[in-house]
Amino acid sequence: MSVLRPTIHPMTAAPLELTTDEARRIALRAQGLLGAPDRRAGVRGVLRHLGSVQLDTISVLARSHELVPYARLGPVGRQAVEDAYWSGGTAFEYWSHAACVLPIEEWPLFSFRRRECRARGRRWHHLEDTGRSLDAIRERLAAEGPLTATELGGAKNGGPWWDWSQSKIAVEWLLDTGEVVCTRRRGWKRVYDLAERAVPDGLFHDDLDDAACLRRLVAQAGAALGVATQADLADYHRLKAAQVQAAVADSGLVPVTVAGWPAGGARHRAWADPAALATPPRGRHRTTLLSPFDSLVWDRARTERIFGMAHRLEAYTPAPKRRFGYFAMPLLAGGRLVARVDPAREGGTLVARRVTLEAEGSAAEQVLPEVAGALWEAAGWVGCTEVRIEQMAPAALREPLVGAVRTAPGAPAA
């Protein structure tokens, strides 16, 4: 693969043509899954590079925000992951692709979203006696410092999870609009603080206009994706299609075409980060299990386009209707998604409740060592000393995989 970067202005250049394989490798390197990882920058470096790490309540091997740096850096200490996110004021939580951890440097970039919230005037919960509720939260935080919703008066009224208390509704509204910020969690609970106190002075401002915010977020998404359609760029921080279309021409990204990708219409127009095109993407491919919420695969349409895997999270699908499992994790090996593993933990045993291979025949057999190696690495990371295989598709390869697990690097000596 040759040096690719165009040398003329993106709006006057004929789009550079990429093969499907080139686009896949560019995307992998941009996501930190091809080439040597930057271990000196560590977890915070992963966060700054990706620009957004999604949070989710599901914890099987670990929570998703732990799995993301693990996939790129290997078995980094889990407490080190938490410390990297929630200590030192280097990150905050806000609405990006979903509820995400974001580098604190991105605080100004989301001022457009905070303004949107203020203009809307309310969130989906009803807040009674708005002024008094908001003032009470402001006064408590000012006087007592960072507090959880429980400490502010209780998060719920006693009903289902959405039956929020008035104090919880109020503090979440202040979070949405930027008066309050979450820069750490305690026991999975958000700890709220006044933004003017928690956000560094040089970043605590909302003076970027919407156009500047959107232009910089589109550029950041492009750098994290490497090559992307306009729809991919929108999905990364959940921007509107019209917002991306207005910003992309001035974002510094350059137009490309990718063989086999849909063509026609602004939604399918493809763009690339010039830095991603500057040198051929080479290096060692990471072999790892991926969280379904990992930014490499969180966009289902993009995952199918790049890797040919139609991946859907089945955690909320009734058990009898699941094809791959409750929390099926794509397995990346050799730059391709070669399997799905639905994991569980039983004491000191990592259980692969179901392993589903993407390939068939001899090609499926060839990936068994990678599957076994990934299982042992994940087991060691979460403190398991045994690996057990339950269901397998195809069923005929269950015993060969069990054998590969017995002899894989990391397996205990017989």
C-alpha positions in Angstrom: 0.0 0.0 0.0 1.6 3.3 -1.1 1.6 6.7 0.5 -2.0 7.9 0.0 -2.3 11.5 1.2 -3.6 13.9 -1.4 -1.7 17.2 -1.8 -4.5 19.4 -3.1 -7.5 21.1 -1.4 -10.2 18.5 -0.5 -13.0 20.4 -2.2 -11.2 20.6 -5.5 -9.5 17.1 -5.5 -10.9 14.2 -7.3 -11.7 11.7 -4.5 -8.9 9.3 -3.7 -9.9 5.7 -4.4 -9.3 3.2 -1.6 -9.8 -0.6 -1.7 -12.0 -2.2 0.9 -8.9 -3.7 2.5 -7.1 -0.4 2.7 -10.2 1.2 4.3 -10.4 -1.6 6.9 -6.7 -1.3 7.8 -6.9 2.5 8.0 -9.9 2.1 10.4 -8.1 -0.4 12.6 -5.0 1.8 12.9 -7.1 4.9 13.6 -8.9 3.0 16.4 -5.6 1.8 17.9 -5.9 -1.8 17.0 -3.2 -2.1 14.4 0.4 -1.2 15.2 2.3 -0.8 18.4 0.1 0.6 21.2 1.2 3.8 22.9 1.8 2.3 26.4 3.4 5.4 27.8 0.2 7.4 27.2 -1.7 4.6 28.7 -5.5 4.6 29.3 -5.7 8.4 29.1 -3.9 8.3 25.8 -6.5 5.9 24.5 -9.3 8.2 25.7 -7.8 11.3 24.1 -7.2 9.4 20.8 -10.7 7.9 20.6 -12.3 11.1 21.9 -15.2 9.2 23.4 -15.6 5.9 25.4 -19.1 4.7 26.0 -20.4 3.8 29.4 -22.9 1.0 30.1 -24.3 -0.7 33.1 -23.8 -4.3 31.8 -20.8 -6.0 33.4 -19.9 -9.6 32.4 -16.1 -9.7 32.1 -15.9 -6.1 33.1 -17.8 -2.9 32.3 -17.5 -1.6 28.7 -15.4 1.4 29.6 -12.8 -1.0 31.0 -12.9 -3.3 28.0 -12.1 -0.5 25.5 -8.5 0.2 26.8 -8.0 -3.5 27.5 -8.6 -4.2 23.8 -5.9 -1.8 22.8 -3.3 -2.0 25.6 -3.8 -5.6 26.8 -4.3 -6.6 30.4 -3.8 -3.1 32.0 -4.8 -3.1 35.7 -8.5 -2.5 36.1 -8.0 -0.1 39.0 -5.5 1.8 36.7 -8.3 2.1 34.2 -10.7 3.6 36.7 -8.1 5.9 38.1 -7.2 7.2 34.6 -10.9 8.1 34.0 -12.0 9.3 37.4 -9.0 11.0 39.0 -6.9 14.1 38.3 -9.7 15.9 36.6 -8.7 14.7 33.1 -12.1 13.5 32.0 -15.8 14.2 32.3 -19.0 12.3 31.5 -21.5 13.7 29.0 -23.8 12.8 26.1 -21.7 11.9 23.0 -22.4 8.7 21.2 -24.4 7.9 24.4 -23.4 8.5 28.0 -19.6 8.6 27.5 -16.3 9.4 29.2 -14.7 12.3 27.3 -11.3 14.0 27.6 -11.7 17.2 29.6 -10.3 19.1 26.7 -13.5 18.4 24.8 -15.6 20.4 27.4 -15.8 23.5 25.1 -16.8 21.4 22.1 -20.0 20.2 23.6 -21.2 23.8 24.4 -23.5 23.5 21.3 -25.3 20.5 23.0 -25.6 22.3 26.3 -27.2 25.3 24.5 -29.6 22.9 22.7 -30.6 21.5 26.1 -31.2 25.0 27.5 -33.2 26.0 24.4 -35.4 22.9 24.8 -36.2 23.9 28.3 -36.7 20.5 30.0 -35.6 16.9 29.8 -38.1 14.1 29.6 -38.8 14.0 33.3 -41.1 16.5 34.8 -39.5 18.9 37.3 -41.9 20.4 39.8 -41.2 23.8 41.3 -38.2 24.2 39.0 -36.5 27.2 40.5 -36.6 26.0 44.0 -35.3 22.5 43.1 -32.4 23.8 41.0 -31.4 26.4 43.6 -31.4 23.7 46.3 -29.0 21.6 44.2 -26.7 24.6 43.5 -26.6 25.5 47.2 -25.8 22.0 48.4 -23.0 21.5 45.9 -21.5 25.0 46.6 -21.6 24.4 50.3 -20.7 20.7 50.6 -18.6 19.9 47.5 -19.1 17.0 45.1 -22.2 14.8 45.9 -24.0 11.8 44.5 -27.7 11.8 43.8 -28.2 9.7 46.9 -26.5 12.3 49.0 -28.5 15.1 47.3 -31.7 13.5 48.6 -32.1 10.2 46.8 -32.0 9.2 43.2 -35.4 7.4 43.0 -38.9 7.5 44.5 -39.0 3.8 45.0 -40.5 2.8 41.7 -38.8 1.5 38.6 -35.5 2.8 37.4 -37.0 5.8 35.6 -39.0 6.9 38.7 -36.5 9.6 39.6 -36.7 11.9 42.6 -37.0 15.6 42.1 -33.4 16.1 43.2 -32.2 13.6 40.6 -34.2 15.3 37.9 -32.8 18.7 38.9 -29.2 17.6 39.1 -29.4 15.8 35.7 -30.9 19.0 34.1 -28.0 21.0 35.5 -25.7 18.3 34.1 -27.3 18.5 30.6 -27.1 22.3 30.6 -23.5 22.6 31.9 -23.9 24.1 35.4 -22.9 20.7 36.9 -20.4 18.2 35.7 -19.5 14.6 36.5 -15.8 14.1 36.6 -15.8 10.9 38.6 -17.9 8.0 39.7 -18.1 6.3 43.0 -19.4 2.8 43.1 -20.9 3.4 39.7 -22.8 6.4 41.0 -22.2 9.8 39.3 -20.5 12.3 41.6 -21.8 15.8 40.7 -19.9 19.0 41.1 -20.3 22.6 40.0 -18.7 22.9 36.6 -17.1 26.2 37.4 -15.2 24.5 40.2 -14.3 21.2 38.4 -13.5 22.2 34.9 -10.1 23.9 34.4 -10.3 27.7 34.0 -8.8 27.5 30.5 -11.5 25.2 29.3 -14.5 26.5 31.3 -16.2 28.5 28.6 -19.0 28.2 26.1 -17.8 30.8 23.7 -17.3 28.4 20.7 -20.2 29.0 18.4 -22.1 26.0 17.0 -20.2 25.9 13.8 -16.8 25.7 15.5 -18.0 23.0 17.9 -19.4 20.9 15.0 -16.3 21.4 12.8 -14.0 20.2 15.5 -16.1 17.3 16.6 -16.4 16.1 13.0 -12.6 16.4 12.6 -12.1 14.5 15.9 -14.5 11.7 14.7 -12.7 11.5 11.4 -9.4 11.1 13.1 -10.8 8.4 15.4 -12.4 6.5 12.5 -9.7 7.0 9.9 -12.1 6.7 7.0 -15.8 7.2 7.3 -19.0 8.0 5.5 -20.9 11.1 6.4 -23.3 8.9 8.3 -20.4 7.3 10.3 -19.2 10.8 11.3 -22.6 11.8 12.5 -23.0 8.6 14.5 -19.8 9.0 16.4 -21.0 11.9 18.6 -24.6 11.5 17.6 -24.7 14.7 15.5 -27.5 15.5 13.0 -26.9 14.7 9.4 -27.4 18.4 8.5 -24.8 19.4 11.1 -22.2 17.1 9.7 -23.0 18.1 6.1 -22.5 21.8 7.0 -19.2 21.2 8.9 -17.4 18.5 7.0 -16.0 20.6 4.2 -14.1 22.8 6.7 -13.1 20.0 9.0 -9.8 19.2 7.3 -11.1 15.8 6.2 -10.6 14.9 2.6 -13.1 13.1 0.2 -12.4 9.5 -0.7 -14.2 6.7 -2.4 -14.0 3.1 -1.1 -14.6 0.1 -3.4 -17.8 -1.7 -2.3 -19.1 1.0 -0.1 -22.5 2.5 -1.1 -22.4 5.5 -3.3 -24.9 8.3 -4.0 -26.2 11.0 -1.7 -24.5 13.0 1.0 -25.1 10.2 3.6 -22.8 7.8 1.8 -20.1 10.3 0.8 -16.8 9.1 2.3 -14.1 11.2 4.0 -10.7 10.4 5.5 -8.3 12.0 7.9 -5.2 13.2 6.0 -3.0 11.9 8.7 -4.4 8.4 8.3 -3.5 8.6 4.6 0.0 9.8 5.1 1.6 6.4 5.6 0.6 2.8 5.0 -1.1 1.2 8.0 1.3 -1.5 9.0 2.2 -3.4 12.2 0.9 -6.1 14.5 -2.8 -6.8 14.6 -4.3 -7.0 18.1 -6.1 -10.2 18.9 -8.8 -9.4 21.5 -12.4 -9.6 22.6 -14.3 -6.4 22.0 -17.1 -4.9 24.0 -20.2 -4.5 21.8 -20.0 -0.8 22.8 -16.4 -0.4 21.6 -16.2 2.4 19.1 -14.7 0.0 16.5 -18.1 -1.8 16.3 -20.7 0.4 18.0 -22.0 1.6 14.7 -23.7 -1.6 13.4 -24.0 -0.4 9.8 -20.3 0.5 9.6 -19.3 -2.8 11.2 -21.2 -4.7 8.6 -19.7 -2.6 5.8 -16.1 -2.9 7.0 -16.0 -6.3 8.5 -19.0 -8.1 7.0 -20.4 -8.9 10.5 -24.0 -8.1 11.2 -23.6 -7.6 14.9 -26.5 -6.8 17.3 -26.4 -6.7 21.0 -28.9 -9.3 22.3 -28.9 -8.5 26.0 -32.5 -7.1 25.6 -33.6 -9.9 23.4 -35.7 -12.7 25.1 -33.3 -15.6 25.8 -35.0 -18.1 23.5 -34.6 -15.7 20.5 -30.9 -15.0 21.0 -28.6 -16.4 18.2 -25.2 -15.5 19.7 -25.8 -14.8 23.4 -26.6 -12.2 26.1 -23.4 -10.2 25.7 -21.7 -11.7 22.6 -18.3 -10.0 22.1 -16.8 -9.8 18.7 -13.3 -11.4 18.5 -10.8 -9.5 16.5 -7.8 -11.4 15.0 -5.6 -10.6 12.1 -7.6 -7.4 11.4 -10.9 -9.3 11.0 -13.8 -10.1 13.2 -13.5 -13.9 13.2 -15.9 -15.0 16.0 -18.4 -14.0 18.7 -18.0 -15.1 22.3 -20.7 -14.9 24.9 -18.7 -14.9 28.2 -19.6 -15.4 31.8 -17.7 -15.8 35.0 -18.2 -18.6 37.5 -15.9 -18.1 40.4 -12.4 -18.5 39.0 -13.6 -19.8 35.7 -14.2 -17.8 32.5 -17.0 -19.6 30.7 -17.6 -19.2 27.0 -21.3 -19.9 27.0 -21.4 -19.9 23.3 -18.6 -19.4 20.7 -19.8 -18.7 17.1 -17.2 -18.7 14.3 -17.7 -16.5 11.3 -15.8 -18.7 8.8 -16.6 -22.2 7.8 -14.6 -25.4 7.0 -10.8 -25.2 7.2 -10.9 -21.4 7.6 -12.9 -21.8 10.8 -10.4 -24.3 12.2 -7.5 -22.0 11.5 -8.8 -19.3 13.9 -9.2 -21.7 16.9 -5.7 -20.8 18.3 -6.6 -17.1 18.2 -9.9 -17.7 20.0 -8.2 -19.8 22.6 -5.5 -17.2 23.2 -8.0 -14.4 23.5 -10.0 -16.3 26.0 -6.9 -17.0 28.2 -5.8 -13.4 28.0 -9.2 -12.2 29.1 -9.3 -14.8 31.8 -6.0 -13.7 33.3 -7.1 -10.0 33.1 -10.2 -10.6 35.3 -8.5 -13.0 37.7 -9.8 -16.3 36.3 -7.5 -19.4 36.3 -9.7 -21.7 34.2 -11.5 -21.5 30.8 -14.5 -23.6 29.9 -16.2 -23.9 26.6 -20.0 -24.7 26.6 -21.8 -24.3 23.2 -20.0 -24.0 19.9 -21.1 -23.2 16.4 -20.3 -25.2 14.4 -20.7 -27.9 17.0 -18.2 -30.1 15.4 -15.4 -27.7 16.3 -16.2 -27.7 20.0 -13.7 -30.4 20.9 -10.9 -28.9 18.7 -11.4 -25.6 20.5 -11.3 -27.3 23.9 -8.0 -28.8 22.8 -6.7 -25.4 21.6 -7.7 -23.9 25.0 -5.7 -26.7 26.8 -2.5 -25.9 24.9 -2.8 -22.1 24.4 -0.3 -19.7 25.8 -1.5 -18.7 29.3 -3.1 -22.1 29.9 -1.9 -23.8 33.2 0.5 -26.6 32.8 -1.1 -30.0 32.7 
